[in-house]
Amino acid sequence: MLAFIRNIGGPELLIILVVVLLLFGAAKLPQLARSLGASAKEFKKGVEEGVTEDEADAEDSSAV
């Protein structure tokens, strides 16, 4: 499904960055990057909480 991502090289990334710059403008890019970073941080935090909950559930069920 995402096999095309492996074939993206330097020129393709440059074209994508130019298109993003044209769509969002130079002023919005730092704000967009911050929001993406915050989203990634929240996602990582949620995954870690899910893993600890799963481990706690596994320990609870093995104790019964």
GIJOGI-V906437 format. One record per pair of residues at least 24 apart in sequence whose C-alpha atoms are under 6 Angstrom apart, sorted by the first residue. I is the first residue (numbers start at 1). J is the second residue. Records with the same first field share a line. If there is no record, write none. Layout:
# GIJOGI-V906437
I->J / J
This chain:
# GIJOGI-V906437
none
